[in-house]
Amino acid sequence: MKSNRKFWNNPLFIFNVCIRKEIFPALPIILFWCLLFFPPILKCQDSLLTLSKAIELSLINNYDIRIANVETEQNKNNNHPGNAGMLPRLDLNGSLSNSTQTTHQLYSSGQEINRDNVSSDNLSANATLELDCF
């Protein structure tokens, strides 16, 4: 083992054995198999990338610009007098409540009142009109 280490530490041994005698004769075979199984590596550029084409590609593929374009479209769709507060606003509210109670009242004068199933109805309505004047 120690004798092998001497050879591997010698740069001339690495050049003579690995490159000249072992790897170089196999280099054409290695290149042939690489060309046969990895042709996408050899794909060349079809056309020259000009500055205007590079700018066009960057504008198409930039997600921030895409998001800004979508937000612009949303804002165009929301740009009408109703969203701007120029149209009047009308609010209508209504409620109805019903309650049934049994009461037992004793006054200080000694009078006593007992009532069963006393019902109470309450109906309320509200209308509000709001108009901004500029």
C-alpha positions as CSV (number, residue, x, y, z in Angstrom):
1,M,0.0,0.0,0.0
2,K,2.7,2.4,0.9
3,S,4.5,1.9,-2.5
4,N,1.2,2.8,-4.4
5,R,1.0,6.0,-2.5
6,K,4.4,7.0,-3.7
7,F,3.4,6.6,-7.3
8,W,0.1,8.5,-6.9
9,N,1.9,11.5,-5.3
10,N,4.2,11.7,-8.3
11,P,2.7,14.0,-11.0
12,L,4.7,12.3,-13.8
13,F,3.2,8.9,-12.8
14,I,-0.4,10.3,-13.0
15,F,0.4,11.8,-16.4
16,N,2.0,8.7,-17.8
17,V,-0.3,6.1,-16.5
18,C,-3.7,7.8,-16.3
19,I,-3.7,10.1,-19.2
20,R,-1.3,8.6,-21.8
21,K,-1.8,5.0,-21.3
22,E,-5.3,4.5,-19.8
23,I,-7.6,7.4,-20.5
24,F,-6.4,8.7,-23.8
25,P,-7.0,5.5,-25.8
26,A,-10.5,5.3,-24.3
27,L,-11.3,9.0,-25.0
28,P,-12.9,8.4,-28.5
29,I,-15.1,5.7,-27.1
30,I,-16.2,7.9,-24.2
31,L,-16.9,10.8,-26.6
32,F,-18.9,8.5,-28.9
33,W,-21.2,7.3,-26.0
34,C,-21.6,10.9,-24.7
35,L,-22.7,12.1,-28.2
36,L,-25.0,9.1,-28.6
37,F,-26.8,9.4,-25.2
38,F,-26.7,13.1,-24.5
39,P,-27.6,14.9,-27.7
40,P,-29.5,17.7,-25.8
41,I,-26.1,18.9,-24.5
42,L,-25.0,19.6,-28.1
43,K,-28.1,21.7,-29.0
44,C,-26.9,24.9,-30.5
45,Q,-28.6,28.3,-30.3
46,D,-31.0,28.7,-33.2
47,S,-30.8,32.5,-33.6
48,L,-29.0,35.4,-32.2
49,L,-30.5,37.0,-29.1
50,T,-30.8,40.7,-29.8
51,L,-31.4,43.4,-27.2
52,S,-35.0,44.0,-28.3
53,K,-35.7,40.2,-28.2
54,A,-34.2,40.0,-24.7
55,I,-36.3,42.9,-23.4
56,E,-39.4,41.3,-24.9
57,L,-38.7,37.9,-23.3
58,S,-38.0,39.5,-19.9
59,L,-41.3,41.5,-20.1
60,I,-43.2,38.3,-21.0
61,N,-41.6,36.2,-18.3
62,N,-41.5,38.7,-15.4
63,Y,-44.1,37.8,-12.8
64,D,-44.1,41.2,-11.2
65,I,-45.2,42.7,-14.5
66,R,-47.9,40.1,-15.0
67,I,-49.3,40.8,-11.5
68,A,-49.2,44.6,-12.2
69,N,-51.1,44.0,-15.5
70,V,-53.8,41.9,-13.7
71,E,-54.2,44.5,-11.0
72,T,-54.5,47.2,-13.6
73,E,-57.3,45.2,-15.3
74,Q,-59.1,44.8,-11.9
75,N,-58.8,48.5,-11.3
76,K,-60.2,49.3,-14.7
77,N,-63.2,47.0,-14.0
78,N,-63.8,48.7,-10.6
79,N,-63.6,52.2,-12.0
80,H,-67.2,53.3,-12.2
81,P,-69.3,55.9,-10.3
82,G,-70.8,53.4,-7.8
83,N,-67.3,52.4,-6.5
84,A,-66.2,56.0,-6.5
85,G,-69.0,57.1,-4.2
86,M,-70.8,59.3,-6.7
87,L,-74.1,57.5,-6.6
88,P,-76.5,57.8,-3.7
89,R,-76.6,55.1,-1.1
90,L,-79.9,53.7,0.3
91,D,-80.0,51.5,3.3
92,L,-83.2,49.8,4.5
93,N,-83.5,48.0,7.8
94,G,-86.4,46.3,9.5
95,S,-87.0,44.0,12.4
96,L,-89.8,42.2,14.1
97,S,-89.7,40.7,17.6
98,N,-92.2,38.7,19.6
99,S,-92.0,37.7,23.2
100,T,-94.3,35.7,25.5
101,Q,-94.0,36.1,29.3
102,T,-95.7,35.1,32.5
103,T,-95.7,37.9,35.1
104,H,-96.2,38.0,38.8
105,Q,-96.2,41.4,40.4
106,L,-96.7,42.4,44.0
107,Y,-97.0,46.1,44.7
108,S,-96.3,47.9,48.0
109,S,-100.0,48.7,48.3
110,G,-100.7,45.0,48.5
111,Q,-102.1,44.7,45.1
112,E,-101.1,41.5,43.3
113,I,-101.2,40.9,39.5
114,N,-100.7,37.5,37.9
115,R,-100.8,37.1,34.2
116,D,-100.0,34.0,32.1
117,N,-98.9,34.0,28.4
118,V,-98.7,37.7,28.0
119,S,-97.3,38.4,24.5
120,S,-95.6,41.5,23.2
121,D,-94.8,42.4,19.6
122,N,-92.4,45.0,18.4
123,L,-92.0,46.1,14.8
124,S,-89.4,48.7,13.6
125,A,-88.3,49.9,10.2
126,N,-85.5,52.3,9.2
127,A,-84.6,53.9,5.9
128,T,-81.4,55.9,5.3
129,L,-80.4,57.8,2.1
130,E,-76.9,59.1,1.8
131,L,-75.7,61.4,-1.0
132,D,-72.3,63.0,-1.2
133,C,-72.3,66.5,-2.6
134,F,-69.1,67.7,-4.1
